[in-house]
Amino acid sequence: MSSARTTVVRPADPSLHAALQLAFVFGAIKLALHVAANLWESHIGYGYFRDEMYYLICGRHLAWGYVDHGPLVALQARISETFFGRSLAGLRFLSALAGATRVFLTGILAWAMGGRRPAQGLAMLGVVLAPQYLGIDSYLSMNSFESVFWMLCLLALILLLRGAWEVTSANSLRLWLLFGASAGIGLLNKPSMVFFLVALLAALLLTPQRRLLATRWAAVGVLVLIAIALPNLIWQISHHWPTLEFLENGRRGHKSIALDPLAFTLKQILNMGPFLVFIWGAGLVHLLRRRGLRWLGLTFVLFFLLMVAMQAKDYYVSPIYPILFAAGGIAWETRFSARRLVASNHAFAFPIYETIAIAGAIFILPLSLPLMPPAHWIAYTRSTQLYRFNGNSERNGSGPLPQFYADRFGWQEEVDQVTRIYNTLPPDQKKITGILCSNYGEASALNFLGHSLPFAISAHNNYYLWGPRGYTFDSMILIEDSTPEHLHHFFNSVQIAGRMGTTYSMPYEHRNIYLVRGRKFDPAALWREKKDFF
């Protein structure tokens, strides 16, 4: 940015005040959209998402680390359950709030890079409409928070550079503390923060903005980052690096669908919205062409290439897009600066394009939010040819619904079946009967939705670390994708007592529920053998 536009950021800055007001309005719209959608989803029959129940159980076992996710989502789940109980909309409120914060930060980023209300409005509209964000902000997860921490890091650096030689030591310290805290908490949220920071560091080193790193306050920011993330690192070491084992098992087992570079790129356009590529695509070009902002464009390019090289899931790139939307708003504002609505500083300055973008987002909205009953959703997506875009990021085949929706069905039915089986047992047998599930979804549904049932165990991911809870395995309710003949190798008595699975649940969740008695194995040895970090 030119030196003429380089100013000290002060709370009294009228442009900042206007930007904050506009960002608050767009953020409130985003929040209201998700609260309303979650209330409606429960009304039309969609239940808890598999991972939500897992995080809620993790929240009841707070720790500095978990096998397959960071500790922050467990804390998020604990807070949500404490304040909102079992309310579906309540449990998802913090994720919706994180999505609203992402929108808010997009507007502030546009302002920080010199954009006025037309740029801010277009950028935030794009982030509100992006299908990927609509999806990840609609349920309890760590994904909705990723962008918040990433964009706070970028905002801190942009503000430091915006006032490069005029910022006081106190302000520099505050901004580096913001960077360090955001990066550190981001690492507790999700390990992918590491790759973003690597790309950011490389981009800074490749550009003149590397001067930011040569200050004592930068060192303070890095120390804060390390201090916040250190407890999780200690947990990983003390538990023999379970997350690395989990990731390596996923790579070896080809858990995720590997995309070639072209397919990976096309998925970005689908994920962020086909009608919105004209904003974030223009933003990437704008960043790479501006010498003072090129480090931001390079951060995206390097991170994108890193994800392609690692054959990461396509949605792993999504947290970084708000900076492209912010820059895209500026690119449009600059290109059409002579237009009346742009010149008059109108927040809705590109009405034709923005109307088309809104209409397009509404058309494909059912791919992001389950706002239709399943039968209606299937009919709509097939009649509009959207059904072929409902693919999964993992190799598990889905049924009539994509996995993101199918994983909200069948859990209460499972709980009802297990409860019925358990309640038919004689009192003496109840005392020694445990429940063993094949995966964390089945176990978490029983532990969250069940009443007066023993704690369901599993050897899948973090449930393995919680152990077999002292069960003798002499009498078990077993949810297992095995035949009775196979189970007879392990138990004297094997009875098919029920079956789980519904029309819309995932095919691999159509399993027998066994009542087994008289173990033929050493429980400790079997538990070690069943360990499943995948």
Beta strands, then each sheet from edge to edge (+ up, - down):
strand 1: 433-437
strand 2: 456-458
strand 3: 475-480
strand 4: 491-500
strand 5: 511-519
sheet 1: 2+ 1+ 3+ 5- 4+
end
